[in-house]
Amino acid sequence: MDMTALQITWFCLIAVLFAGYFVLEGFDFGVEMNVLALGRGDEERRDTLLRTIGPVWDGNQVWLLVAGASIFAAFPEWYASLFSGFYLALLVLLLLLIARVCAFKYRAKSQNPTWRTTWDWVHILSGFLPALLWGVAFANIVRGVDINDERFVTTSLLGLLNPFGLLGGITFVLLFWLHGTAYTALKTQGDLRADANRLAGRLAIPTIVVGAVFLIWNQLAHSNTALSWIPLLLAAVALVAALIANRMGREGATFVATSVAILMAGVQMFAGLFPDVLPARNVAANGLTVATASSSEHTLFVMLMAVVFLLPIVLAYQIWAYWVFRGRVGGDDEGDRPETLVQRATRGYREAFDQS
C-alpha cells in the first residue's frame, strides 16, 4: 500500500510528541534519580530537588498522554499490536506513573521521617524504572518483535530483555539522569548546585560511550535509511558539547545540549524505523507499516485540524509555566517594585504551587 501525506504527517507528529516527552519528562526522571544520588541523608536537599520540578512535572506528562492517544486514534493497529506484546511492561510503567503522582501529592502531608522517606523511595523508583522501561520498549520497537498472522506480538517479556533492548534501557537511564542533573545544576544554588555540576561531569563520559554504542548499533542493524546518520551525529555532537559546557561552568548550555541530544536520539530512532511502525522479526510480511496500521483519511484529517487548533494553546501554557518558574529554587524574588498586571498573574500562579 502506498503511504499518504496524512499518514506520513501523523507518523512525524507522533515522533515529535515522543521526542518532546523524553526531553521534558526526561529531566523529571533524572531529578528523581538524584533524590538518591544527591539527596541521600539530607531531607532539605531532597525537598529542594523535588521543588525544582514540582510546578512542571504534570505538564510534561501531558505529552505522553497526547502521544499515546495519537497512536490509538491515528494508528490503531500499531496501538493494539503494541499492547498485545508489551502489555505487562506498559502496565508496570502505568503503575509507576500513578505511584509517582501519589508521591508528589502525599509526601508533604506529614513530617514523619518514615512517611517522607517512603515517598522519596517511590520518587527514586519512579524516576529510574520508567526510564529503563521506555528504553527497553523503544529499542524493541525499532529492532522488531515476533508477530503472528493475526498481528499479535508473540515475543515474551523475557524476549524483550535482549541485549539490544537492555542496552536501550541503560542508554535512556543515563541520558535522563545526565539531563536531570544538568537541570538540577541550572535550578539550584550553593552546595547542591556544585555537587550537581560535578555529577554531570562524571555522568557525561559513560553516557557518551553507551549512547554511541546503542545508536550506532541501531543505525547499522535496524535503520531503514542512511539519513538517520544525521540525527545520530548531531546527538553525539550535543553530548560532547554538554561535557565541554559543563567543564566551562555553562549550566544553561549544558542543559540545552542534553536536550538536543535526547531530541536527536529520538529523531534517529523514528527516522530509522520509518516506514515501519512495528517490524516483524519472524515473518517480514506480518510487520506493521505507516500505510497498513493507520486509520482512515477522514479520521486523520479531523485529528490534524484538532491538533492545529489545540497544540499552540498547550505550548503557550507550558512556555508561560516555564517562564514563571525560570528562577532558581530559593532564589531572591524581584524586590519591591510595583507589580504590573503580568507580574500579578505570575505571582498568583506561583502561589498556587506554593513556590512564592
VOTIZA-158368 format. One line per 8 residues: number of its first residue (from 1); for each residue x, y, z of C-alpha. Coordinates in Angstrom, 1 decimal, m for minus. Layout:
<nodes>
NUM = X/Y/Z | ...
</nodes>
This chain:
<nodes>
1 = 0.0/0.0/0.0 | 1.2/3.5/m0.8 | 1.5/6.0/2.0 | m0.5/9.2/2.0 | 0.7/12.6/3.1 | m1.6/12.5/6.1 | m0.2/9.1/7.3 | 3.3/10.4/7.0
9 = 2.3/13.7/8.8 | 0.9/11.7/11.7 | 3.9/9.5/12.0 | 6.1/12.6/12.2 | 3.8/14.2/14.7 | 3.9/11.1/17.0 | 7.7/11.2/16.7 | 7.8/14.8/17.7
17 = 5.4/14.2/20.6 | 7.5/11.3/22.0 | 10.8/13.2/21.4 | 9.3/16.2/23.2 | 8.1/14.0/26.0 | 11.5/12.4/26.5 | 13.2/15.9/26.6 | 10.7/17.3/29.1
25 = 9.9/14.3/31.3 | 13.5/13.1/30.9 | 14.8/15.8/33.3 | 11.9/15.0/35.7 | 13.1/11.4/35.8 | 16.7/12.5/36.2 | 15.9/14.8/39.1 | 14.0/11.9/40.9
33 = 17.1/9.7/40.4 | 19.1/12.4/42.1 | 16.9/12.2/45.2 | 19.1/9.2/45.9 | 22.3/10.4/44.2 | 22.4/13.9/45.6 | 19.9/13.9/48.4 | 20.8/10.8/50.4
41 = 20.7/11.5/54.1 | 19.7/15.2/53.6 | 15.9/15.9/53.8 | 16.4/19.6/52.9 | 18.2/18.6/49.7 | 15.5/16.2/48.7 | 12.9/18.9/49.3 | 14.8/21.3/47.1
49 = 15.3/18.7/44.3 | 11.6/17.9/44.2 | 10.7/21.6/44.3 | 12.6/22.2/41.1 | 10.2/20.0/39.1 | 7.1/20.5/41.3 | 5.4/23.1/39.1 | 6.1/21.4/35.8
57 = 6.2/17.7/36.0 | 2.5/17.2/35.4 | 2.5/19.4/32.4 | 5.4/17.5/31.0 | 3.5/14.2/31.4 | 0.7/15.6/29.2 | 3.0/14.9/26.2 | 2.8/11.2/26.9
65 = m1.0/11.3/27.1 | m1.2/13.1/23.8 | 1.3/10.8/22.1 | m0.5/7.7/23.3 | m3.9/9.0/22.3 | m2.4/9.9/18.9 | m1.2/6.3/18.3 | m4.6/5.0/19.4
73 = m6.5/7.2/17.0 | m4.1/7.6/14.1 | m2.6/4.0/14.1 | m5.0/1.7/15.9 | m3.3/m1.4/14.6 | 0.0/m0.3/15.9 | m1.5/0.5/19.3 | m3.3/m2.9/19.5
81 = m0.3/m4.9/18.5 | 2.0/m3.0/20.9 | m0.3/m3.8/23.9 | m0.6/m7.4/22.8 | 3.1/m7.9/23.5 | 4.2/m5.1/25.7 | 1.1/m5.2/28.0 | 2.9/m6.3/31.2
89 = 5.8/m3.8/30.7 | 3.3/m1.0/29.9 | 1.1/m1.9/32.9 | 4.2/m1.7/35.2 | 5.0/1.6/33.7 | 1.5/2.9/34.2 | 1.5/1.8/37.9 | 4.8/3.5/38.4
97 = 3.5/6.8/36.9 | 0.4/6.5/39.2 | 2.6/5.9/42.2 | 4.7/8.9/41.2 | 1.6/11.2/41.2 | 0.8/9.9/44.7 | 4.4/10.7/45.8 | 4.2/14.3/44.6
105 = 0.8/14.8/46.3 | 1.2/13.0/49.6 | 4.9/13.4/50.5 | 4.3/16.8/52.2 | 1.2/15.7/54.0 | 3.2/14.6/57.1 | 6.5/15.5/58.7 | 7.0/11.9/59.9
113 = 10.5/10.8/58.7 | 9.4/7.3/57.8 | 6.4/8.7/55.8 | 8.6/11.1/53.8 | 11.4/8.5/53.3 | 8.9/6.0/51.9 | 7.6/8.5/49.3 | 11.2/9.5/48.5
121 = 11.9/5.9/47.5 | 8.8/6.0/45.4 | 10.2/9.0/43.6 | 13.6/7.2/43.1 | 12.0/4.1/41.7 | 9.5/6.1/39.5 | 12.5/8.0/38.1 | 14.8/5.1/37.4
129 = 12.3/2.3/36.3 | 10.2/4.3/33.7 | 13.4/5.5/32.1 | 14.6/1.8/31.9 | 11.3/0.6/30.6 | 11.0/3.3/27.9 | 14.5/2.4/26.7 | 13.7/m1.3/26.5
137 = 10.4/m0.7/24.8 | 11.6/1.7/22.1 | 14.7/m0.5/21.5 | 12.4/m3.4/20.8 | 10.1/m1.3/18.6 | 13.0/m0.4/16.3 | 14.5/m3.8/16.5 | 11.3/m5.6/15.8
145 = 9.4/m8.4/17.5 | 7.8/m11.7/16.6 | 4.3/m11.1/15.2 | 1.8/m13.8/14.1 | m0.7/m13.7/11.2 | m3.3/m12.0/13.4 | m1.0/m9.1/14.3 | m0.4/m10.3/17.9
153 = 3.1/m9.9/19.3 | 4.3/m13.3/20.4 | 7.6/m12.2/21.9 | 7.6/m12.8/25.6 | 8.6/m10.3/28.3 | 11.9/m12.1/28.7 | 12.3/m11.9/25.0 | 12.1/m8.2/25.2
161 = 15.0/m8.2/27.6 | 17.5/m9.0/24.8 | 21.0/m7.4/24.7 | 19.8/m4.6/22.4 | 16.7/m3.9/24.5 | 18.7/m3.8/27.7 | 21.3/m1.5/26.2 | 18.5/0.8/25.1
169 = 17.2/0.8/28.7 | 20.6/1.7/30.1 | 21.1/4.4/27.5 | 17.8/6.0/28.4 | 18.6/5.9/32.1 | 22.0/7.6/31.6 | 20.6/10.2/29.2 | 17.8/11.1/31.5
177 = 20.0/11.1/34.6 | 22.5/13.4/32.9 | 19.7/15.6/31.6 | 18.1/15.8/35.1 | 21.4/16.6/36.7 | 22.1/19.4/34.3 | 18.6/20.7/35.1 | 19.4/20.4/38.9
185 = 22.5/22.5/38.4 | 20.6/25.1/36.5 | 17.8/25.4/39.1 | 19.6/25.2/42.4 | 22.1/27.1/44.5 | 25.0/26.6/46.8 | 26.5/23.1/47.6 | 23.7/21.3/45.8
193 = 24.4/23.2/42.6 | 28.1/22.5/42.9 | 27.5/18.8/43.5 | 25.1/18.6/40.6 | 27.7/20.1/38.3 | 30.3/17.6/39.5 | 27.9/14.7/39.0 | 27.0/15.9/35.5
201 = 30.7/15.9/34.6 | 31.1/12.3/35.8 | 27.9/11.1/34.0 | 28.8/12.7/30.7 | 31.5/10.3/29.6 | 29.7/7.0/30.2 | 26.6/8.5/28.6 | 28.5/9.4/25.5
209 = 30.1/5.9/25.3 | 26.9/3.9/25.9 | 24.7/6.2/23.8 | 27.2/6.0/20.9 | 27.2/2.2/21.0 | 23.4/2.0/21.2 | 22.7/4.5/18.4 | 25.4/3.1/16.1
217 = 24.1/m0.4/16.7 | 20.6/0.7/15.9 | 21.8/2.5/12.7 | 23.8/m0.4/11.4 | 21.4/m3.2/12.3 | 17.9/m1.8/12.3 | 17.7/1.6/10.5 | 15.9/1.7/7.1
225 = 17.7/4.8/5.9 | 21.1/6.4/5.8 | 19.6/9.8/6.5 | 19.3/8.8/10.2 | 23.0/9.1/10.4 | 22.4/12.9/10.5 | 20.5/13.0/13.9 | 22.8/10.3/15.2
233 = 25.9/12.6/14.6 | 24.0/15.6/16.0 | 23.2/13.7/19.1 | 26.9/12.8/19.5 | 28.0/16.4/19.0 | 25.4/17.6/21.5 | 26.7/15.1/24.2 | 30.3/16.2/23.6
241 = 29.1/19.8/23.8 | 27.4/19.1/27.1 | 30.6/17.8/28.5 | 32.6/20.8/27.3 | 29.9/23.2/28.6 | 29.9/21.5/32.0 | 33.7/21.9/32.2 | 33.3/25.6/31.4
249 = 30.6/26.0/34.1 | 28.0/26.9/31.5 | 24.9/25.4/33.1 | 22.4/26.7/30.6 | 24.4/25.5/27.7 | 24.8/22.1/29.3 | 21.1/21.7/29.7 | 20.4/22.8/26.1
257 = 23.0/20.4/24.9 | 21.5/17.4/26.7 | 18.0/18.4/25.5 | 19.3/18.4/21.9 | 21.0/15.0/22.4 | 17.7/13.4/23.6 | 15.7/15.1/20.9 | 18.1/13.9/18.2
265 = 18.3/10.4/19.6 | 14.5/10.2/19.4 | 14.6/11.5/15.8 | 17.2/9.0/14.9 | 15.1/6.1/16.2 | 11.9/7.2/14.5 | 13.7/8.1/11.2 | 15.3/4.7/11.1
273 = 12.0/3.0/11.9 | 10.1/4.7/9.0 | 8.1/3.5/7.0 | 7.6/0.7/9.6 | 5.9/1.2/12.9 | 6.4/m2.3/14.3 | 8.7/m4.6/12.3 | 8.2/m8.3/12.5
281 = 11.4/m10.4/13.1 | 9.9/m13.8/12.2 | 7.8/m13.0/9.1 | 8.5/m9.6/7.5 | 5.0/m9.5/5.9 | 3.4/m9.6/9.4 | 5.1/m6.3/10.3 | 3.1/m3.1/10.6
289 = 3.8/0.0/8.4 | 2.6/3.5/8.3 | 0.3/2.6/5.5 | m1.1/m0.7/6.9 | m1.6/0.4/10.5 | m3.3/3.8/10.1 | m6.9/5.0/10.5 | m9.0/6.3/7.6
297 = m8.0/9.5/5.8 | m11.1/11.3/7.2 | m10.1/10.4/10.8 | m6.5/11.6/10.2 | m7.7/14.9/8.7 | m10.1/15.6/11.6 | m7.4/14.8/14.1 | m5.0/17.1/12.3
305 = m7.4/20.0/12.4 | m7.8/19.5/16.2 | m4.0/19.5/16.7 | m3.6/22.6/14.6 | m6.0/24.4/17.0 | m5.1/22.9/20.3 | m1.3/22.4/20.2 | m0.4/26.1/20.1
313 = m2.6/26.5/23.3 | m0.8/23.7/25.1 | 2.6/25.1/24.0 | 1.7/28.6/25.1 | 0.7/27.3/28.5 | 3.9/25.4/29.0 | 6.1/28.3/27.9 | 4.2/30.5/30.4
321 = 4.7/28.0/33.2 | 8.5/27.7/32.5 | 8.8/31.5/32.3 | 7.1/31.9/35.7 | 9.4/29.4/37.3 | 12.5/30.3/35.5 | 14.5/31.3/38.6 | 16.5/29.1/40.8
329 = 14.7/27.4/43.7 | 15.2/29.5/46.8 | 16.4/32.5/44.8 | 15.6/36.1/45.6 | 12.3/37.5/44.4 | 12.1/40.6/42.3 | 12.4/43.3/45.1 | 9.5/45.6/46.0
337 = 8.9/47.3/42.6 | 5.2/48.0/41.7 | 3.6/44.9/40.1 | 2.3/45.0/36.6 | m0.7/43.0/35.6 | 1.5/40.3/34.2 | 3.6/40.2/37.4 | 0.4/39.9/39.5
345 = m0.8/37.0/37.3 | 2.7/35.4/37.7 | 2.7/35.8/41.4 | m0.8/34.2/41.7 | 0.4/31.3/39.5 | 3.4/30.8/41.7 | 1.3/30.9/44.9 | m0.9/28.2/43.5
353 = 2.2/25.9/43.6 | 3.5/27.2/47.0 | 6.6/28.5/45.2 | 6.5/32.2/46.1
</nodes>
